[in-house]
Amino acid sequence: MGLFNFIREELVEVIDWVENGDDILMWKFPDHDKNIKYGAQLTVREAQQAIFLDEGQLADVYPPGRFELITQNMPILTSLKNWDKGFKSPFLCDIYFLSTRIFTNLKWGTQNPVILRDPEFKQVRVKAFGQYFIRIADPAAFMREFGGTNQVVRLSEVENSMRDIVSPKFAEALAEAQVSVLDMVSNYSELGEKIKPILQEEFDQFGIELTKFQISSISLPKEVEEFYDKMTNMNMVDNMGKFQQFQQANAIEKAAENPGGGAGEGIGMGMGFGMANMMMNQQQNQETSSSDPAKAQTREEILATLKELGALKESGILTEKEFNAKKKELLARL
């Protein structure tokens, strides 16, 4: 009786995995070098798969269900070991369980700014951060890439490995998606959906499905953010004439902030006055070329122009004489 119990304890009869953590993707069944009893019971729970290895070689893969380990249920292992159909002896092999559920909130981010070509700003440096969701889609491919001699593969290990892939590919994916900088900051979800299939091509080799790719923030250079804010507030993107006036006024505003600057530091007085003339001439051309009186310069617009010219005079860009001439011209329109 004692000998029978000893032999029985040396055989594995029940094989399963009760997950005791939410960060384990792969777990090796601890057989302690014991033989597996012929006819042993294998239980694979939902969102799991089991892989049998014979001397490091992939054998049978089992989906969720309950299986009796006999030759009919182990076709690949039976072939690898050259078993006859009547084989009923204990055997030895390695068994790994893989979790196929979705793992969420893996982090990604660009360590260095990504240089993008943009139709409005030409070249822009951006930094981005976010998270993504994954699941094991091909257990055999995942086993080849992350298995090895590991007893356990945790989510942090996969996250570290994929970080070196996601960040560089994000820059390439942005360029391929051809999304402008102004569209980035207002279409995170749409941009994530465009980039996801491009990144998926890299994940395929690891047997991983990228179920979701999210962008949580995109950092733009300060000057681009300020320009974007002004564009949004003034709502000028649908009127190119007003947009050009805004650009000219913005340049004059910069010059007014630095009245003592030289030619290399800002806009000089003559250049500033030339821009003011260009703005005024553009307004006059719009008025004279239009037959619709509704498009003529309004009283409020004339007063606003006077106010801007006054600021230019106070900052030293316009002389008293130049200011008075423009003032007289504008007052005549009231």
Summary of the structure (lengths in Angstrom):
residues: 334
radius of gyration: 35.4
end to end distance: 116.9
largest distance: 120.1
contacts: 896
relative contact order: 0.08
helix: 46%
strand: 26%
